[in-house]
Amino acid sequence: MVRSFKSVWDALADAPEQVASLRARSALMQQITEVIETSGWTRMEVGTKCDSHTTADE
């Protein structure tokens, strides 16, 4: 028997709250990817900018 779902998130999650969380996290990752790509940052630059242990002054 084949099951069908509205979305991949519905297939992965058991509760509507989990589906909503997965959708929000996916949208956030897409936005982060867009910022990185449009900024032309290298992996090293992204790592430096995302390092929570550094400050803007370092």
C-alpha positions as CSV (number, residue, x, y, z in Angstrom):
1,M,0.0,0.0,0.0
2,V,1.3,3.4,-1.0
3,R,0.6,6.4,1.3
4,S,0.5,9.9,-0.1
5,F,1.1,13.2,1.8
6,K,0.5,16.9,1.1
7,S,4.2,17.6,1.5
8,V,7.4,16.0,2.5
9,W,7.1,17.7,5.9
10,D,3.7,15.9,6.4
11,A,5.4,12.6,5.6
12,L,8.3,13.3,8.1
13,A,6.4,14.7,11.1
14,D,3.7,13.2,13.3
15,A,2.1,16.4,14.6
16,P,1.0,19.6,12.9
17,E,3.3,21.6,15.2
18,Q,6.2,19.5,13.9
19,V,5.2,20.2,10.3
20,A,5.0,23.9,11.0
21,S,8.5,23.8,12.6
22,L,10.0,22.0,9.7
23,R,8.5,24.4,7.2
24,A,9.8,27.4,9.2
25,R,13.3,25.9,9.5
26,S,13.3,25.1,5.8
27,A,12.3,28.7,4.9
28,L,15.0,30.1,7.2
29,M,17.7,27.9,5.6
30,Q,16.6,29.1,2.2
31,Q,16.8,32.7,3.2
32,I,20.3,32.1,4.8
33,T,21.4,30.4,1.6
34,E,20.1,33.3,-0.5
35,V,22.0,35.9,1.6
36,I,25.2,33.8,1.4
37,E,24.9,33.4,-2.4
38,T,24.0,37.0,-3.1
39,S,26.9,38.2,-0.9
40,G,29.4,36.0,-2.6
41,W,30.9,34.9,0.7
42,T,33.3,32.0,0.8
43,R,32.9,29.1,3.2
44,M,35.6,30.7,5.4
45,E,33.7,34.0,5.5
46,V,30.4,32.3,6.3
47,G,32.1,30.4,9.1
48,T,33.6,33.5,10.5
49,K,30.3,35.4,10.3
50,C,28.3,32.6,11.9
51,D,30.8,31.8,14.6
52,S,28.9,32.6,17.8
53,H,32.2,32.9,19.8
54,T,33.4,36.0,18.0
55,T,32.2,39.5,18.1
56,A,32.0,42.2,15.4
57,D,35.0,43.9,16.9
58,E,37.3,40.9,16.5
